[in-house]
Amino acid sequence: MRYILAIIALLAFSMKSNGQAKLYDNINSQADVDSVANGIALDYYDIYRIYLENDTTLPLNEQIHDISALGQNGDTLYLYMFDTRVNSITSVAQSCEIRGFASVNNPLLTDVSPIINSSVYRFILEKTPVSGDLVFNTDYKHIDFEVTNCDEINSIEVNAPNLVDPSSPGLNNQIIIQDNDSLNNINLSSTDNEWIVLLNIKNNRKLDSVYLDLNFAFGGIENNNELGGFIFNENLSVINIESPEDIGVSAIAIKYNYALEDFCDIKPPIMRMLQSFSGTTTDSTEFYQITQNAQGINTLEELINYDCISTGFEELRKNEVVVYPNPANDRVFIKGINNATPYEFYSLTGEVVKTGTLQANGVIDVNQFSSGVYLLKIGEQTEKVIVQ
């Protein structure tokens, strides 16, 4: 919480001092919200940064619960809500452009989809009962995406095609996903070639697969006293990382992922390792991985140019087709396909339930399938797929 507030406050001060935005902070009650709305209607600003920090000791009808009047005249809004009783942000999202949004411990807010659009670059969700699949698309040049302690989210997809190298304080490109107990799958992608400064995927107990199609360098590095990488995702079995051939991966940290089996497709060389993991800073043109397969064991392995390698639990054949997540909910990802390849889904009774053609490393939608066990034939290979 302090980390989130510190970053937000730093940027807020910068914008206010430059005369670019009107700042409203210390908004503690519904009366304060109504007063802010009246002020917005009278002043000449078109950018607002508003901090709603609800006083939970007030009677319920006096606590912050209605923010519909904050969106006016197509203004640009940075809206940060803490401990409120707000149950809808639809009206605000329809009335103005939201550039930054934070919801921390708002127990009645179950839908944030109205504010997820191409203009949002800062999105912070913590202890907010959003459920199901969270898809975040941004066209902005920077990204701060954080989802923490949201135990009803099943999958997260982030698409950020226009990132640039961050240069200003408070504009570090970062993705933090941690302590989400129902999260199964993460899919992150970009089409530019710049840096993610911090990628922290930590303590997601049911997470089983991560697919990173990152056309920028992946940095599992220390930043603002937080450790980047994959830490304590106890059910994580598959990590797939793709990146352009001409971009070196800065570092990757993988620790305490006891179920990890597949660690694939890191094609550019990793340039250095985390000093806090290896004890020394290592420059290399080879692939490196840190494994932590049991408490008290910390080894550094050199991995020789494999397309897909084993982390010590299970030997995986080179060029084998990989289907994940498995069990699946809405879709399955297919790795190991290099050319257009036909596929067929069969029920256990032999009925063909779906057919099609996969392109290289494709995705198959299974959200219309009934729960059960299916056979997926891809070319000459057949895999068992469980749909939940």
C-alpha positions, 0 to 999 in steps of 0.5 A: 500500500505504501509503495502504491501511494508513494509512486502515485503521490510523486507523479501527482506532485510533478503534474501539479507543480507543472500546472498540468492538472488540478489535484484533489486529495484527502477526500474522505466522505460523500460530502467531500466528493460532492464538493469536488464535483461542484468545484470541477464544474466551476474551474477551468482545468481539464485534467484532474487527479482525485484521491478518495480515501474513505473514512470508514468510521462515518455512518454508512450514508456519509461514507463515499458511495457515489462518484457519478458526478466526478466525470464531467465535460470529457475531462481527463481523470486520474481516479484513485479509490481507497476503502470506499463503498462505491459499487459502480464506475460506469457513469464516470467512465462514460463521461470522461477519459480515465488515464489512471485508476486504482481500486484498493480495498473497495469491497462492493466494486465488482466490475472495472471493465468500463474504465479499461480502454486504450487510454489507461496506462496506470491500473492498480487493483488490490483487494477488490472482488473483480472476478473471471477474466481480466483483459487489459489493453492499452495504447499508451507508451508507458504501463503500470499494471498491478493486480494484488490480492484479487482472489476471484480473478481466473486469468489475466491478459495484458496487451501493450503494443506501444511501449517506449523506454521509460526515462522519467521518475514514476514512469517505469514500465512495470507489471506486478501480479501477486497474491491472487489465489484463483489465478490460473493463467497469465498472458502478456504481450507487446509489439514494440522493442523496449524494456519492462523494468519490473515484472513481478509474478509472485505468490499466485497459488493456483497459477499454472501457466505463463505465456510472455510474447514480449517484443521487448527485453524482459527484466527480472531485476530489483527495483524500488526494493521489490524483487522481480521474476517468478517467486513462490508460484507453487502450482506453476508448471509452464513458463513460455517466453518469446522475444526478438532475436536481436534483443538480449534478455536482461535477467530472469529470476525463478525461485520456489516454483516446485511444480515447474516443468517447462521453461521454453523459448528464450531465444535471445541471450540473457545478458546478466543475472540477479546479484541477489540470487547468484551472489555475483553479477555474471555476463554471458552470451549463453542461457542462464536459469536459476532453479530452486527446487527445494528449500536450501538449494540454490543452483545456477545452471547453464543451458545450451541453446535449447528451444525448450528445456527441462528444469529438472522435474521432467525431460521434455523432448525438443520440438514436442507440442505443448498444450497448456493450461491443462486443465483449461477453462476458456482456451488452450495455448499450443506451442511447438507448431511451426507451420499451419497444422490441422487439429481435431477435438474428440470427446471420449465417445469418439465424437468430433466436437471441434476442428480447425487449423492452427497457425504457429503457436496458436490458441484454441477457444474451448469455452463452449465445451462441456466440462470433461476430458477430451482428446486433441489431435494436432498433426500426428500427436494426440494430447488429453485435455481436461476442460473445467 
